[in-house]
Amino acid sequence: MEPVFFWIVAAVLLGVAELFTGTLVLAMVAAGAALAGIAAALGAPFWLQAILFGVGSVASIWGLRPFLRQALESDRGDERPRTFGTRAIEGAEARVIETVDLSGGLVEIAGDNWTAYPLEPDQVLEPGESATVVEIKGATVIVWKQS
């Protein structure tokens, strides 16, 4: 495979993977791959492509990412700033699908099902009840029973 196609495929795959993470890190690495792809298209040797990939990725992460995050999360006059990724779920309302207790359970948040545990050890949330998402730990949410 030609190096230019390798870099283009890498940039596209990283960009697609970024859609699932929402952290902007993979998007910045994709920008580095795109920069290396441009260098490959211009006939640069592979060692230079690799250096441009590394430098472009690091420069994007440290230089561009903070500004993009700030722009994406900036307050547009709403009550609260926009968030994305898992932070957007914290504070959201969850509907209990399967009983949530210390052994776990299942809740629905914005149409997605999440494994859930109660915030308080003595809380038991029954199906149909509402809860508030307090914290996210990986693919699990910690919920608090609404009064």
C-alpha positions in Angstrom: 0.0 0.0 0.0 1.3 3.5 -0.9 2.1 5.6 2.2 -0.3 8.3 1.2 -3.2 5.8 1.3 -2.0 4.5 4.6 -2.1 7.9 6.2 -5.5 8.8 4.7 -6.9 5.5 5.9 -5.4 6.1 9.4 -6.8 9.6 9.5 -10.3 8.4 8.5 -10.3 5.5 11.0 -9.1 7.8 13.8 -11.7 10.3 12.9 -14.5 7.7 13.0 -13.1 6.4 16.3 -13.3 9.9 17.7 -17.0 9.9 17.1 -17.3 7.3 19.8 -15.0 8.9 22.4 -15.8 12.6 22.3 -12.5 13.5 23.8 -11.0 15.2 20.7 -7.7 13.3 21.2 -8.2 10.9 18.3 -9.3 13.8 16.1 -6.0 15.6 16.9 -4.0 12.4 16.0 -6.1 12.1 12.9 -4.9 15.7 12.0 -1.3 14.5 12.4 -2.0 11.5 10.1 -3.6 13.9 7.6 -0.5 16.1 7.7 1.7 13.0 7.2 -0.5 12.1 4.2 0.0 15.5 2.6 3.7 15.0 3.1 3.5 11.6 1.5 1.5 13.0 -1.5 4.3 15.5 -2.0 6.9 12.8 -2.1 8.5 13.2 1.4 10.5 10.3 2.7 8.8 8.0 5.3 11.0 9.2 8.1 9.8 12.8 7.5 6.2 11.6 7.3 6.6 9.9 10.7 8.1 13.0 12.2 5.3 15.2 10.8 2.8 12.7 12.1 4.2 12.9 15.7 4.8 16.6 15.7 1.4 17.4 14.1 -0.4 15.1 16.6 1.3 16.6 19.7 1.0 20.2 18.4 -2.7 19.6 17.7 -3.3 18.0 21.1 -1.5 20.7 23.1 -2.3 23.7 20.8 -5.6 23.2 19.1 -7.5 20.8 21.4 -7.9 23.2 24.4 -9.5 25.9 22.1 -11.8 23.4 20.4 -12.9 22.0 23.8 -13.6 25.5 25.1 -15.6 26.4 22.0 -17.6 23.2 22.2 -18.3 23.7 25.9 -18.7 27.4 25.9 -21.8 29.0 27.3 -24.1 30.4 24.6 -26.5 32.1 27.0 -28.1 29.0 28.2 -28.3 28.1 31.9 -25.4 25.8 31.6 -22.5 25.2 29.3 -22.7 22.6 26.6 -21.0 19.3 27.5 -20.3 16.3 25.4 -19.1 12.7 26.0 -19.9 11.0 29.3 -19.9 14.4 31.2 -23.1 15.2 29.3 -24.9 12.4 31.2 -24.0 13.5 34.7 -27.0 15.1 36.3 -29.4 13.6 33.7 -32.6 11.8 34.6 -32.5 8.0 34.4 -35.5 5.7 34.2 -35.0 2.4 36.1 -35.6 -0.6 33.8 -34.3 -3.4 36.1 -34.1 -3.2 39.9 -31.0 -1.2 40.9 -29.3 -2.3 44.2 -25.8 -3.2 45.4 -25.6 -6.0 42.9 -26.3 -3.6 40.0 -29.3 -3.0 37.8 -30.2 -1.3 34.5 -31.4 2.2 33.7 -32.3 4.1 30.6 -30.7 7.5 29.9 -31.7 9.4 26.8 -32.7 6.2 25.0 -29.5 4.2 26.0 -29.3 1.4 28.6 -26.6 1.7 31.2 -25.6 -0.6 34.0 -26.3 1.2 37.3 -25.5 1.1 41.0 -27.1 3.2 43.7 -25.3 6.1 45.4 -26.4 5.0 48.8 -25.8 1.4 49.8 -29.3 1.0 51.3 -31.1 2.4 48.3 -33.2 0.0 46.1 -34.7 1.5 42.9 -37.6 -0.3 41.4 -38.5 -0.5 37.6 -40.3 2.7 36.5 -38.8 4.9 39.2 -36.7 8.0 38.3 -33.1 8.6 39.4 -30.5 11.2 38.8 -27.1 10.2 37.4 -24.5 11.3 40.0 -21.3 9.8 38.5 -20.0 7.8 35.6 -17.4 5.0 36.1 -16.5 3.5 32.8 -19.7 2.1 31.3 -21.5 2.2 34.7 -23.5 5.0 36.2 -24.0 5.8 39.9 -27.6 6.9 40.4 -29.4 8.6 43.3 -33.1 8.0 43.9 -35.2 11.1 43.3 -37.7 12.0 46.0 
